């Protein structure tokens, strides 16, 4: 079965967390909104599905995944759905719940990273909320980023199976998401992120271990990987990169 | 087995979504942080667990639940863990995933409702970010609240089992969470919420159906139910209640 991934075609955004899981597992998928419109793909195809009044379970927003007739949205829910098939989560219910809990905490941090440049409204330009963005980014860099990254460091250090992976002794989708989070933070906040990451060596170690997975490494070199840019969640606005102390 | 719920004792907050599920199912639980300190409960007991270096799966923040030795945080993850035991979710994997997807969208809206009064930093007072709050609340009331509530209306109307409940033909934890969301919106934004809810009659219907469940109704009349107040997620600041159009 070939999965269909539906997400905005020009940014990594939240779709990238799903794409990484598909790529790391070598799963066949079509990136619908990046396809050609004259082949029935592209953004119009994504929006058609999103607005389809015949869907019993219509997603709220991209990213969403189609697996045959089944459609599922919300990044963490998509990953939880895919993970057992892709072998990106342990089998026990408790391990699945713990992996989900970590993923949801990563998602919270992603939302907060986004809101550094859009603290007032996603529908407004950055330039129209820049004063507010400066204040929010200052707090994010000095308080929130250390708090979140130190928690990831802690759960790695308290993992009874060792500090290589977040859950147990195998890579899960949460490790892939942590990799992407660190990539995004380093892109958007190069100074602040390095300051914090220098104190969270286990987070950096897991990031590096993900990047070295053969399928992941090949994907990162491919054209399928979309570069960070100033339309996405992680944006490099130097004025928002405020390392603490 | 008596569950332990750990959450701040003076606000409904995110803990209320878990408490509602426990109450609606008649499940035995102890509200740890609301207990007496000299009985080994209260906020210090919650913080002791949160900081416990021997935990293999330490939660990032309250709310979290203890079920014997198992500890789980993140509201949506807690609910997904509890729901099969409490019979608050259908059995099929696809129904469980759909219920989770709805819950995560409710959680996104809850975060946005919170950020209307704290658009810059949770660690600052409202008064120190009031100008920014006015802008963010205006956008929330005019764009985001209608968008979210219309999606809930749509999924009720597209539910093949009828529009009484969000998933299938039985109440799930997502219905309980939608009830609490509507309660919070009506408290915080009485004018704006009524304006939008007048156009989402199915959402109001499901809300009323939850409130009429005997266990829920008894709980809402009890002292266990914490009233909304200006320390929580949903706060009544009249200046932030800006009905659109």
Interface residues (C-beta under 8 A of the other chain):
Chain A: X53 X55 X56 X57 X58 X59 X60 X70 X72 X73 X74 X76 X77 X80 X81 X93 X94 X97 X98 X100 X101 X104 X105 X108 X111 X115 X119 X120 X121 X123 X124 X129 X132 X135 X136 X139 X143 X148 X151 X154 X155 X158 X159 X160
Chain B: X53 X55 X56 X57 X58 X59 X60 X70 X72 X73 X74 X76 X77 X80 X81 X93 X94 X97 X98 X100 X101 X104 X105 X108 X111 X115 X119 X120 X121 X123 X124 X129 X132 X135 X136 X139 X143 X148 X151 X154 X155 X158 X159 X160
